[in-house]
Amino acid sequence: MRLLLTTLTLVALAGCSVYEPPAGSRKGEPDADPGPAGPGVGGAGGGSAEVATTTGIGSSMGGAGTAVGSGGGAAGAIAGGAGGADAGSAGAGVDAGDAGPFVSEGGSAADVDVERAPQDVATVAVALPFVVDAYFVPTGYMGDGLRAGAITVETSGCKLPRPVGARGNCYRITYRPQPPAMAGNPAWGGVYWLSPQDNWGQKPGRKVQPGATAVTFYAAGATGTESVAFRTGGVQDPLLPNNDTFRVEQSFTLTTSLTKYSLDLTGQSYDTVIGGFAWIVVTYDAASWAPGAAPIVFYLDDIEWPK
């Protein structure tokens, strides 16, 4: 059933930049009719350093938001995913950068022992500024991330020089695109930093102090040609009781040096936040998912909600 729904969804959306996988693509949830996708304009492949912007509210099932892109490919309104990590917790205000390294793979369970604030607090607001991985956990695997070994998130493999004053973890992301259900359709995958972990709206998110105007982060690619979409907010499933009230997304073609990027929150409203941060990669290049193809590798560092 899941394969059929995923196939139908991709057929309907082939050639555009908006994707709304059915709820069944999130581990632990029943299959459901994905509903109609929102409009999308944009291409894939090639691209400039800044290729797409998606803002506004969309759902993780029907009625997606609008994605506009040119060259490089826009990930658009991709939502959904799953994770299987058990994360330890520590006292409030602990910087995740002080924790030991961990490795987490989509599609399979992994023990993640990372010091961070308690994950069940939705009543006391987190003060700005804060490091995302002190309160949000990268367990929201999407797309190909549901297949074991397709996506690996690790903090021990980031070998690039860190920015001065960087906080939190430096992540090495490895994505091995998987053959799509139908030839000609894209392969895609991504990961959300969720609060609490594995939460797609079953529970309230993390209460955050109002007034944030941006989410900032550093990113670099192994080859300097990687086109990656980054997002904050956007966990919006109409079948679940809790949702983000905003979504901001933008795509960049990375360089080989850790470069600072920003997602603009100007004009956005929020109270509690489920999806503190996310990345998404979409590729139409069949060679990238051929057997033995080199994976897509990129790095993230100092993911923050500044004041």
C-alpha positions in Angstrom: 0.0 0.0 0.0 2.8 2.4 0.9 4.6 1.7 -2.3 1.4 2.3 -4.4 0.7 5.6 -2.7 4.3 6.8 -3.1 4.3 5.8 -6.7 1.0 7.6 -7.4 2.2 10.7 -5.7 5.4 10.9 -7.7 3.7 10.2 -11.0 1.3 13.1 -10.4 4.2 15.4 -9.4 6.9 14.3 -11.9 8.8 17.2 -13.3 7.8 19.8 -10.7 9.4 20.8 -7.4 6.7 20.1 -4.9 6.4 16.8 -3.2 3.9 15.7 -0.6 4.5 12.0 0.4 1.6 10.2 2.0 1.5 9.9 5.8 2.4 6.3 5.4 5.9 7.3 4.4 6.5 8.3 8.1 7.4 5.3 10.2 4.7 4.4 12.7 1.8 6.1 10.9 -1.0 4.5 8.9 -1.2 4.9 5.1 -3.5 7.8 4.1 -4.6 9.6 0.9 -2.0 12.2 0.3 -4.5 14.6 -1.1 -3.8 17.2 -3.8 -0.4 18.8 -4.0 0.0 22.6 -4.1 1.3 24.3 -7.2 5.0 24.2 -8.0 7.3 25.9 -10.4 11.0 25.0 -10.8 13.5 22.8 -12.3 16.2 20.4 -11.3 19.9 20.0 -12.0 22.6 22.6 -12.4 21.9 25.8 -10.5 23.1 29.0 -8.9 24.0 29.6 -5.3 20.5 30.6 -4.3 17.8 28.8 -6.3 14.5 28.7 -4.5 12.5 30.2 -1.7 9.4 28.6 -0.2 7.5 30.3 2.6 4.1 30.1 4.2 2.0 27.3 5.6 1.5 24.0 3.9 0.5 20.5 5.0 2.6 17.4 5.1 -0.2 15.7 3.2 -2.7 17.6 1.0 -2.7 21.2 0.1 1.1 21.9 -0.1 2.5 25.3 -0.1 4.0 26.9 -3.2 7.6 26.2 -4.3 9.3 28.5 -6.8 12.7 27.6 -8.2 15.1 28.1 -11.1 18.0 25.8 -11.8 19.5 23.7 -9.1 16.1 22.2 -8.2 13.8 23.2 -5.4 13.0 20.7 -2.8 9.6 22.5 -2.3 7.1 21.3 0.2 8.5 17.9 1.2 7.4 16.8 4.6 7.2 13.5 6.4 9.8 11.1 7.5 10.8 8.9 10.4 13.5 8.3 12.8 14.4 5.5 15.1 16.8 7.1 17.6 16.6 7.0 21.4 18.2 10.1 22.8 19.3 10.6 26.4 18.5 13.9 28.1 20.3 16.1 30.6 19.6 19.2 32.6 18.1 22.3 30.9 20.4 24.6 29.0 23.1 22.0 28.2 24.8 22.8 25.0 24.7 19.8 22.7 28.2 20.6 21.5 29.5 19.3 24.8 28.2 15.8 24.1 30.1 12.9 22.6 29.8 11.9 18.9 26.9 9.9 17.6 25.9 8.3 14.4 22.3 7.9 13.3 21.0 6.2 10.2 17.5 6.5 8.7 15.3 3.4 8.5 16.9 1.7 11.5 17.1 2.3 15.3 20.2 3.9 16.7 21.1 4.8 20.3 21.9 8.5 20.5 23.4 9.6 23.8 23.5 13.4 23.4 23.3 15.8 26.3 20.4 18.3 25.8 17.5 19.9 27.6 14.5 17.7 28.5 12.4 17.0 25.5 9.0 17.1 27.1 8.9 20.8 28.1 6.4 22.8 26.0 5.4 25.3 28.6 8.7 27.1 29.4 10.0 29.1 26.5 13.6 28.6 25.3 15.3 31.9 25.4 17.0 33.3 22.3 19.7 32.8 21.1 20.0 29.0 21.3 21.7 26.1 19.4 19.2 24.0 17.6 20.6 20.6 18.6 20.4 21.6 22.3 16.6 21.2 22.0 15.8 19.5 18.7 16.9 16.0 17.6 17.8 14.9 14.1 15.4 12.0 14.0 12.9 13.1 11.3 14.1 11.0 8.4 12.2 11.6 5.1 12.0 10.0 1.7 15.0 7.7 1.1 15.9 8.2 4.7 13.3 5.5 5.5 15.6 3.0 3.8 18.3 1.6 6.1 21.7 3.0 5.3 20.5 5.6 2.8 21.2 8.6 5.1 23.8 8.8 7.8 24.0 11.7 10.2 27.2 11.7 12.3 29.1 14.2 14.4 32.4 12.4 14.4 33.2 12.8 10.7 33.2 16.6 10.4 36.8 17.3 9.5 36.5 20.8 8.2 37.8 23.7 10.3 34.9 25.0 12.4 33.9 28.7 12.3 35.2 30.8 15.1 32.8 30.7 18.1 30.8 27.8 16.6 28.4 26.1 19.0 26.6 22.8 19.0 27.6 19.9 16.8 29.3 19.8 13.4 27.5 17.2 11.3 28.7 15.1 8.4 25.7 14.1 6.3 26.0 11.2 3.8 23.0 10.6 1.5 23.0 7.7 -1.0 20.0 8.3 -3.3 17.9 5.2 -4.0 16.2 4.3 -7.3 12.8 5.9 -7.4 9.7 3.8 -7.8 9.3 4.8 -11.4 12.0 5.7 -13.9 12.2 9.4 -14.6 11.0 10.4 -11.2 13.4 12.0 -8.6 15.1 10.5 -5.7 14.9 12.6 -2.6 15.7 12.4 1.1 16.1 14.6 4.1 16.2 14.9 7.9 14.3 17.2 10.4 15.6 18.2 13.8 12.4 17.6 15.8 11.2 18.4 19.3 10.5 16.2 21.0 12.4 13.5 19.0 10.3 11.6 16.4 7.4 14.1 16.9 5.5 14.8 13.7 2.6 16.5 15.5 1.5 13.9 18.0 2.9 16.1 20.8 3.3 19.9 21.2 6.7 21.2 20.0 9.2 23.2 21.9 8.0 26.6 23.2 10.4 29.3 21.8 10.8 32.9 22.9 9.2 35.2 20.3 11.1 37.7 18.3 13.5 35.5 16.2 14.1 37.0 12.8 16.3 34.2 11.3 17.8 30.7 11.6 21.5 30.7 10.8 23.9 27.8 10.0 27.1 27.0 8.2 27.2 24.5 5.4 29.7 23.0 3.0 29.8 20.3 0.3 32.3 17.6 -0.3 32.6 18.7 -4.0 31.1 22.2 -3.9 28.3 21.2 -6.4 25.7 20.0 -3.9 22.3 21.7 -4.1 20.5 21.4 -0.8 17.3 22.9 0.5 17.2 24.0 4.1 14.0 24.6 6.1 12.7 25.7 9.5 9.1 25.0 10.6 6.8 23.2 8.1 5.8 20.2 10.2 2.1 20.5 9.3 0.0 17.4 9.2 -3.8 18.1 9.3 -4.5 14.7 10.8 -2.4 15.4 13.9 -3.3 17.8 16.7 -0.1 19.9 16.7 1.5 21.8 13.8 4.1 24.4 13.1 2.5 27.8 12.2 5.2 28.7 9.7 7.5 27.3 7.1 10.6 29.0 5.5 12.7 27.2 3.0 15.6 28.1 0.7 18.0 26.2 -1.5 21.7 26.8 -1.9 24.5 25.3 -4.0 27.2 24.7 -1.5 31.0 25.4 -1.8 33.7 23.3 -0.2 34.2 25.8 2.6 31.9 26.2 5.5 29.8 29.2 4.6 27.2 31.0 6.7 23.6 30.9 5.4 20.3 32.3 6.9 16.6 31.5 6.7 14.6 34.7 7.1 11.9 34.6 9.7 10.8 38.2 9.3 7.0 38.3 9.4 6.6 34.7 10.6 4.7 33.9 13.8 5.3 30.9 16.1 4.7 29.8 19.7 5.8 26.2 19.9 8.1 24.8 17.2 8.2 21.1 16.1 10.6 21.3 13.2 13.5 23.5 14.3 15.6 22.8 11.2 15.7 20.5 8.2 17.6 19.7 5.1 16.3 18.1 1.8 18.0 16.9 -1.3 16.2 16.2 -4.6 18.0 14.7 -7.6 16.8 13.7 -11.0 20.2 12.4 -12.0 19.9 8.6 -12.5 23.7 8.3 -12.3 23.6 9.5 -8.7 21.6 6.4 -7.6 23.3 3.9 -9.8 25.0 1.0 -8.1 28.4 2.1 -6.8 27.7 5.8 -7.3 29.5 8.2 -4.9 27.1 9.4 -2.2 26.2 13.1 -1.7 28.2 14.3 1.3 27.9 17.7 3.0 28.5 19.3 6.3 26.5 21.4 8.8 27.7 23.4 11.7 26.6 26.0 14.3 22.8 25.7 13.6 21.3 28.5 15.7 18.2 30.6 16.3 19.9 33.9 17.0 18.4 36.8 19.0 
